[in-house]
Amino acid sequence: MTKDLQQDSQRIAFGRRIRRLRSEQNWTLSDLSERSGLAISTISKAERGIIALTYDRLSQLAKGLGVDMSAFFTDTGVGFEPGSFAVARKGEFERQETQNYVYEMLFTDLWNKSMRPMMGTLKARELYQFEDFVRHPGQEFLFVLDGEVTVYLDGRDAVKLRQGDSIYFDSTIGHLYASNGDDDARILVVCESLNAGRGVTPEP
């Protein structure tokens, strides 16, 4: 399967999960739009596999549906219990690719986490390549694994990071990440999950 076909297949499968979760609530697109704050057209395009949603829109959609974000990537999961632990081996992640980012979502089978860890690849090079800043409730940590990264913060000076550098910030501030070099940069990102412990109960 070519890369383009793989991306199409991932978006279509992702869209089917969104549609199923909405249908289980007996909601129309308008109902979900009202609850999530996302435009009807955005939800419709995501359900049909036309577009892939960025992290902030995924977060809005999960909140609107009352589910853990992991429900978009896997049908079943287990809730994280106090005193427990989980291990993710190399290559164990769920991929979500947008125009500017590739998200590698870790521990998607572990629901109701206090944190959402993910690896990422930055494809974008310039600020103009983005439609708008990303913003969502909580706090965020970024660590540069490879390459050089510019972190754009709405209303603030851009922050340049090199391999081994990191940043921690309030993610309600509009923010964007871009690669500084000719090659894609690799990052580790951890976002606070304010909805931990809420939403659907994962199946055993």
C-alpha positions in Angstrom: 0.0 0.0 0.0 1.4 3.4 -1.0 1.7 6.2 1.6 -1.2 8.2 0.2 -3.5 5.1 0.2 -2.4 4.3 3.7 -3.3 7.9 4.8 -6.7 7.7 3.1 -7.4 4.3 4.7 -6.5 5.7 8.2 -8.7 8.8 7.7 -11.6 6.7 6.5 -11.3 4.3 9.5 -11.0 7.2 11.9 -14.1 8.9 10.3 -16.2 5.7 10.8 -15.3 5.7 14.5 -16.5 9.3 14.9 -19.7 8.5 13.0 -20.3 5.4 15.1 -19.7 7.3 18.4 -22.1 10.0 17.3 -24.7 7.5 16.1 -24.6 5.7 19.4 -25.8 8.9 21.0 -28.5 9.3 18.4 -27.1 12.7 17.6 -27.2 14.6 14.3 -24.2 16.5 13.0 -25.8 19.6 14.3 -26.1 18.1 17.8 -22.5 17.2 17.9 -21.5 20.6 16.5 -23.4 22.3 19.3 -21.8 20.2 22.0 -18.2 20.3 20.6 -18.0 23.8 19.2 -16.8 22.4 15.9 -18.4 23.4 12.6 -20.8 21.0 11.1 -18.7 21.0 7.9 -15.6 20.0 9.9 -17.2 17.1 11.6 -18.8 15.9 8.3 -15.5 16.0 6.5 -13.8 14.1 9.3 -16.5 11.5 9.3 -16.1 11.0 5.5 -12.3 10.7 5.8 -11.7 13.9 3.8 -9.7 15.6 6.5 -7.7 14.6 9.6 -8.2 16.5 12.8 -5.5 18.3 14.7 -5.1 17.6 18.4 -7.1 20.6 19.6 -10.1 19.6 17.4 -9.8 16.0 18.6 -9.9 17.2 22.1 -13.0 19.3 21.4 -14.7 16.4 19.7 -13.9 14.0 22.5 -15.3 16.4 25.1 -18.4 16.9 23.0 -19.0 13.2 22.7 -18.2 12.6 26.4 -15.5 10.0 25.5 -11.8 9.5 26.0 -9.8 10.6 23.0 -8.5 7.1 22.7 -11.9 6.0 21.6 -11.1 7.5 18.2 -8.2 5.1 17.7 -9.3 1.8 19.3 -12.6 0.2 20.0 -11.7 -1.2 23.4 -9.3 -0.3 26.2 -8.7 -0.6 30.0 -8.8 2.2 32.5 -5.6 3.2 34.2 -5.7 2.0 37.8 -3.7 3.5 40.8 -0.5 1.4 41.4 -0.5 0.0 37.8 1.9 0.6 34.9 2.0 0.0 31.2 4.8 -0.4 28.6 4.7 0.7 25.0 7.3 -1.0 22.8 8.9 0.7 19.8 6.4 1.0 17.0 3.4 0.6 19.3 1.3 3.7 18.6 -1.7 4.9 16.6 -0.9 7.3 13.8 -2.8 10.4 13.0 -1.4 12.5 10.1 -2.5 16.0 9.3 -1.1 18.5 6.7 1.7 19.7 9.0 2.1 17.1 11.7 2.3 13.3 12.1 1.0 12.3 15.6 2.1 8.9 17.0 -0.4 8.5 19.9 1.0 6.3 22.7 -1.0 4.1 25.0 -4.3 4.4 23.2 -5.5 1.2 24.8 -5.1 2.8 28.2 -8.1 5.1 28.8 -8.7 7.9 31.3 -5.1 8.9 31.5 -4.0 12.1 33.3 -1.6 12.7 30.5 -1.6 12.1 26.7 1.9 11.2 25.5 2.7 11.2 21.8 5.6 11.3 19.5 5.5 13.6 16.5 7.1 14.5 13.2 7.0 18.1 12.1 6.5 18.6 8.4 5.8 22.3 8.3 8.6 24.8 7.9 6.9 28.2 8.0 4.1 29.9 10.0 2.2 30.7 6.8 1.6 27.0 6.2 -0.8 26.8 9.2 -4.5 28.0 9.1 -4.6 29.0 12.8 -2.9 28.5 16.1 -3.7 25.3 18.1 -5.1 25.9 21.6 -6.8 23.6 24.1 -7.3 23.5 27.9 -4.4 22.2 30.1 -0.6 22.3 30.0 1.9 20.9 27.5 5.4 19.7 27.5 7.6 19.4 24.3 11.0 17.8 24.0 13.1 17.9 20.8 14.3 14.4 19.9 15.9 15.2 16.6 16.4 18.4 14.5 15.5 22.0 15.4 12.1 23.3 16.2 10.5 26.7 16.3 7.6 27.1 18.8 5.2 29.9 17.9 3.2 31.2 20.8 0.4 33.6 20.0 1.3 37.2 21.1 4.8 36.1 22.3 8.2 35.9 20.7 8.9 32.6 18.9 11.1 30.1 20.8 13.9 28.3 19.0 14.7 24.8 20.3 17.5 22.4 19.4 17.9 18.7 20.0 17.7 18.0 23.7 15.9 21.3 24.5 12.3 21.4 25.9 9.5 23.8 26.7 6.6 23.6 29.1 3.6 26.0 28.7 0.0 26.8 29.2 -1.7 25.2 26.2 -4.6 27.6 26.2 -2.0 30.0 24.6 -2.3 29.6 20.8 0.7 27.5 19.7 2.3 25.9 16.7 5.4 23.8 16.1 7.6 24.0 12.9 10.8 22.4 11.8 13.7 24.8 11.4 15.8 22.6 9.1 15.5 21.1 5.7 14.5 17.7 7.3 11.5 16.9 9.4 12.0 17.3 13.2 11.1 14.7 15.7 9.5 15.6 19.1 8.0 14.1 22.2 4.9 15.9 23.5 2.9 15.3 26.6 -0.5 17.1 27.1 -2.5 17.3 30.3 -5.8 15.4 30.0 -8.3 17.5 32.0 -11.1 14.9 31.3 -9.2 12.0 32.9 -11.6 9.8 34.7 -14.6 11.0 32.8 -16.5 9.8 29.7 -17.1 6.3 28.6 -16.0 3.3 30.7 -13.6 1.2 28.6 -14.4 -2.5 28.1 -12.3 -5.0 30.0 
